[in-house]
Amino acid sequence: MSDDAANGQSKGAAADGDEIIRLNDVYKIFGPQPRGRAFELARSGVPKNDVQRLSGHVVGLTDVNFSVKRGEIFVVMGLSGSGKSTAIRMVNKLYDVTHGEVLVDGTDVQKLEGTDLQAFRRQKMGMVFQHFALFPHRSVIDNVGYGLKVQRVDRSDRNDASMRALSLVGLAAFADHRPAQLSGGMQQRVGLARALASDPDILLMDEAFSALDPLIRRQMQDEMMEIQDEVHKTILFITHDLNEALRIGDRVCIMKDGAVVQIGTPEEILTEPATGYVAEFVQDVDQGRVIKVHEVMTEPRPIPADMSLSDALTLCQDIAGRFCCDTDGRPISLLTAADGLRARSMGSNDLAKALRSDFDRCSPDATLNELYASAGRGLSIAVVDDSGKLIGNLDPRLIMEEMGRVEGLIEGFEREVFM
């Protein structure tokens, strides 16, 4: 696989014309001479550990290329030392690049200095940290409005903005409390509200939920996605937890040893792992929780209502059934081979006498886990759009076939590793 394929797009290509963040050919070397021998070794493809052994320098990022689309949740995921947190620190120039380009809404962030950089950060970005970093002596509303205070927004306006942000995270009633009076999850919501208060275009979230208990962490993920449905921010989210990445990300970037290994939707990461490293990560993920119906559904090919039963049966072949639709394309009945043959055995060639209406419907964005009960009936499931129009046919057998395909793909990578 080429580097461009692993990165999910060709270098320098726009992400459908609506990208807001782009890293181009970014390297970061830590050490006294970052642009010396260590950089040359890294650029020539020498592995991270060997660069450190040969030069005494640490490779943070190696030829990193990715773009983030406006309004999406883009998750950078990897283990400790993978470079994920270094990447996010390039976006707001907490780190200088050794080589490469970092663009945020068309501005080369790495060229900004002093007050220009400070103003750009305040206007464009909000940051949510792993640790809550709240002022214990300030009230919740004053913590949320602190960034606006630094920007010299008058108290009335910053309190209004703070209350709007607190309402978004469900903490308006706690505006006058102190942080010590709140639970860990509530304190993290205050941190999120603080980032939202200045209404930035971009939220940078570095392991934002990692310090929370698992149940609270899941609740925070839910709340963040609900908030995102309302505010439509661009979120660059860093995590070491693949389940979290697959749950919240519109797209996921997996990193290892400072390099991008694969970028894709959660479904693509799970069903099309690019390397054995990615396959290792996904092998323990509940596939049915991630794979969506649109990944496995087939063309519906409905049966005309005026067709004879004999002709309709030839169309059913070995699938679990085909649908008949009304004039607006909405499914109203289902023909299965078993029902058709039963009607034929009773001497009828009337299609209407073999049709049934007790079938299930689902959205193309439903996960396979949501459909296990329906699939257990053995009948085709009608995949419909928001208007109820038939857009796909989900044969229950396709669910198990897809699960088996993914498992076989992962096992294939494992065999390659151990051969």
Secondary structure as the mmCIF struct_conf table of DSSP 4:
data_model
#
loop_
_struct_conf.conf_type_id
_struct_conf.id
_struct_conf.beg_label_comp_id
_struct_conf.beg_label_asym_id
_struct_conf.beg_label_seq_id
_struct_conf.end_label_comp_id
_struct_conf.end_label_asym_id
_struct_conf.end_label_seq_id
HELX_RH_AL_P HELX_RH_AL_P1 ASP A 3 ALA A 6
TURN_TY1_P TURN_TY1_P1 ASN A 7 GLY A 8
BEND BEND1 GLN A 9 GLN A 9
TURN_TY1_P TURN_TY1_P2 LYS A 11 GLY A 12
BEND BEND2 ALA A 15 ALA A 15
TURN_TY1_P TURN_TY1_P3 ASP A 16 GLY A 17
STRN STRN1 GLU A 19 PHE A 30
BEND BEND3 GLY A 31 PRO A 32
TURN_TY1_P TURN_TY1_P4 PRO A 34 ARG A 35
BEND BEND4 GLY A 36 GLY A 36
HELX_RH_AL_P HELX_RH_AL_P2 ARG A 37 ARG A 43
TURN_TY1_P TURN_TY1_P5 SER A 44 GLY A 45
HELX_RH_AL_P HELX_RH_AL_P3 LYS A 48 SER A 55
BEND BEND5 GLY A 56 GLY A 56
STRN STRN2 VAL A 58 LYS A 69
TURN_TY1_P TURN_TY1_P6 ARG A 70 GLY A 71
STRN STRN3 ILE A 73 MET A 77
TURN_TY1_P TURN_TY1_P7 SER A 80 GLY A 81
BEND BEND6 SER A 82 GLY A 83
HELX_RH_AL_P HELX_RH_AL_P4 LYS A 84 VAL A 91
TURN_TY1_P TURN_TY1_P8 ASN A 92 LYS A 93
BEND BEND7 LEU A 94 TYR A 95
BEND BEND8 THR A 98 THR A 98
STRN STRN4 HIS A 99 VAL A 104
TURN_TY1_P TURN_TY1_P9 ASP A 105 GLY A 106
STRN STRN5 THR A 107 ASP A 108
HELX_RH_3T_P HELX_RH_3T_P1 VAL A 109 LYS A 111
HELX_RH_AL_P HELX_RH_AL_P5 GLY A 114 LYS A 124
STRN STRN6 MET A 125 VAL A 128
BEND BEND9 GLN A 130 HIS A 131
TURN_TY1_P TURN_TY1_P10 PRO A 136 HIS A 137
BEND BEND10 ARG A 138 ARG A 138
HELX_RH_AL_P HELX_RH_AL_P6 VAL A 140 VAL A 144
TURN_TY1_P TURN_TY1_P11 GLY A 145 GLY A 145
HELX_RH_AL_P HELX_RH_AL_P7 TYR A 146 VAL A 150
TURN_TY1_P TURN_TY1_P12 GLN A 151 ARG A 152
HELX_RH_AL_P HELX_RH_AL_P8 ARG A 155 LEU A 168
TURN_TY1_P TURN_TY1_P13 VAL A 169 GLY A 170
HELX_RH_3T_P HELX_RH_3T_P2 ALA A 172 PHE A 174
TURN_TY1_P TURN_TY1_P14 ALA A 175 ASP A 176
BEND BEND11 HIS A 177 HIS A 177
HELX_RH_3T_P HELX_RH_3T_P3 PRO A 179 GLN A 181
BEND BEND12 LEU A 182 LEU A 182
HELX_RH_AL_P HELX_RH_AL_P9 GLY A 184 ALA A 197
TURN_TY1_P TURN_TY1_P15 SER A 198 SER A 198
BEND BEND13 ASP A 201 ASP A 201
STRN STRN7 ILE A 202 ASP A 206
BEND BEND14 GLU A 207 GLU A 207
TURN_TY1_P TURN_TY1_P16 ALA A 208 ALA A 211
BEND BEND15 LEU A 212 LEU A 212
HELX_RH_AL_P HELX_RH_AL_P10 PRO A 214 VAL A 231
STRN STRN8 THR A 234 THR A 239
BEND BEND16 HIS A 240 HIS A 240
HELX_RH_AL_P HELX_RH_AL_P11 LEU A 242 ILE A 248
BEND BEND17 ASP A 250 ASP A 250
STRN STRN9 ARG A 251 LYS A 256
TURN_TY1_P TURN_TY1_P17 ASP A 257 GLY A 258
STRN STRN10 ALA A 259 GLY A 264
HELX_RH_AL_P HELX_RH_AL_P12 PRO A 266 THR A 271
BEND BEND18 GLU A 272 GLU A 272
BEND BEND19 ALA A 274 THR A 275
HELX_RH_AL_P HELX_RH_AL_P13 GLY A 276 VAL A 282
TURN_TY1_P TURN_TY1_P18 GLN A 283 ASP A 284
BEND BEND20 VAL A 285 VAL A 285
HELX_RH_AL_P HELX_RH_AL_P14 GLN A 287 VAL A 290
STRN STRN11 LYS A 292 LYS A 292
HELX_RH_AL_P HELX_RH_AL_P15 VAL A 293 VAL A 296
STRN STRN12 THR A 298 THR A 298
HELX_LH_PP_P HELX_LH_PP_P1 PRO A 302 PRO A 304
TURN_TY1_P TURN_TY1_P19 ALA A 305 ASP A 306
BEND BEND21 MET A 307 MET A 307
HELX_RH_AL_P HELX_RH_AL_P16 LEU A 309 CYS A 316
TURN_TY1_P TURN_TY1_P20 GLN A 317 ASP A 318
BEND BEND22 ILE A 319 ALA A 320
STRN STRN13 ARG A 322 CYS A 325
TURN_TY1_P TURN_TY1_P21 THR A 327 ASP A 328
BEND BEND23 GLY A 329 GLY A 329
STRN STRN14 PRO A 331 LEU A 335
HELX_RH_AL_P HELX_RH_AL_P17 ALA A 337 SER A 345
TURN_TY1_P TURN_TY1_P22 MET A 346 GLY A 347
HELX_RH_3T_P HELX_RH_3T_P4 LEU A 351 ALA A 354
STRN STRN15 ARG A 356 ARG A 356
STRN STRN16 ARG A 361 CYS A 362
TURN_TY1_P TURN_TY1_P23 PRO A 364 ASP A 365
STRN STRN17 THR A 367 THR A 367
HELX_RH_3T_P HELX_RH_3T_P5 LEU A 368 LEU A 371
HELX_RH_AL_P HELX_RH_AL_P18 TYR A 372 ALA A 375
TURN_TY1_P TURN_TY1_P24 GLY A 376 GLY A 378
BEND BEND24 LEU A 379 LEU A 379
STRN STRN18 ILE A 381 VAL A 384
TURN_TY1_P TURN_TY1_P25 ASP A 386 SER A 387
STRN STRN19 LEU A 390 LEU A 394
HELX_RH_AL_P HELX_RH_AL_P19 PRO A 396 PHE A 418
#
